[in-house]
Amino acid sequence: MGEKLVKNHSILRGFIVLVLLFCNCREQEDTQTITIAAAANMQFALEELVQKFTRDTGIPCNLVIGSSGKLTAQIKEGAPYDIFVSANMKYPKEIANSGLAVIEPKVYAYGKVVLWTSDPNLAPDMLHLADDKIIHIAIANPRTAPYGMAATEILQRYNLYDSLQHKLVYGESIAQTNQFISSGAAEVGFTAMSVVLSPKLKGKGQWVAIDPELHAPIAQGIVVLKGSETRKKQAKAFHTFIFSPAAQKILSNFGYSVDE
């Protein structure tokens, strides 16, 4: 009888171990970390968005920041991203047309452009960009960064692009463009309003908002990518979250327009 009791205890322990392993696996699945590939203009806003999302859902997130064009190329090459938060709709549509999306691209916000300088003795003004004291004007690469494309359109609308080409310095993304401006390597530059309103850079230097009528609307899109089945659930949860009133309020606080 003692041997039978020991045997039953062994079976019970084995069963408990299996249950614990199953529960642990389910818990890991339910809290699977998702990787969000995001345009550089969204870096600071996303940091705050992700904090709230993770706090509310328990789902951790990794951020990969870059230009929308370069991130698109990485996704097409098989980068293991779960969500793509772009600075326009062109690239998310390109992803969807390539068969790499789970949900069709959707606009989550509209971006705004500012002219920014970190020089306290320099007032940012479109009409003064030709002044001799301005040697470098920073913009993001218009071939891969939508904010760089918008900056080019703005200069063209002011009939300044041709005469100022020799002053333009190009960042790979808005993030590098911001470094040029904040470090003083460029006396002035074009960036996203979300950057100058971020806690990290708010109050540094001076900036002026650019009339959005001077460039094509910066309709920023999000798309859920074809990741693993376990992460797809979590990715869809973030997609739903970014359109929630709480997330849209955060985006609005960073200067994005969310009511168009």
Secondary structure by P-SEA (a helix, b strand, c coil): caaaaaaaaaaaaaaaaaaaaaaaaaaaaaacbbbbbccccaaaaaaaaaaaaaaaccbbbbbbbccaaaaaaaaaacccccccccccaaaaaaaaaaccccccccccbbbbbbbccccccccccccccccccccbbbbccccccaaaaaaaaaaaaacccccccccccccccaaaaaaaaaacccccbbbbccccccccccccbbbbbcccccccccccccccccccccaaaaaaaaaaaaacaaaaaaaaaacccccc
